[in-house]
C-alpha cells in the first residue's frame, strides 16, 4: 500500500491556472485547476504540485501542528 501525503498551504496569489502558495515559509507555484474558486488567503491541501482541496483555517492549523509533532517524533 502506498501513502500519499497532502500538505497544508496558504494561497498568496492566484494567477490564471496557477497559484503561489506558502508552505512552512517556502513559496511555491502550483496548479489550481482541480479546485474551483481559489482566491488569495484560502487554506488548501497541495499534493504533487497541485491544489487538491480547500480546508478551513482550523483544519489548516490542526494539520500544521500534526506535521510539526511528526517531525519532532522522527528527529533524533
Secondary structure, 3 states (H helix, E strand, C coil): CCCCCCEEEEEEEECCCEEEEEECCEEEEEECCCCCCCCCCCEEEEECCEEEEEECHHHHHHHHHHHHHHHHHHCC
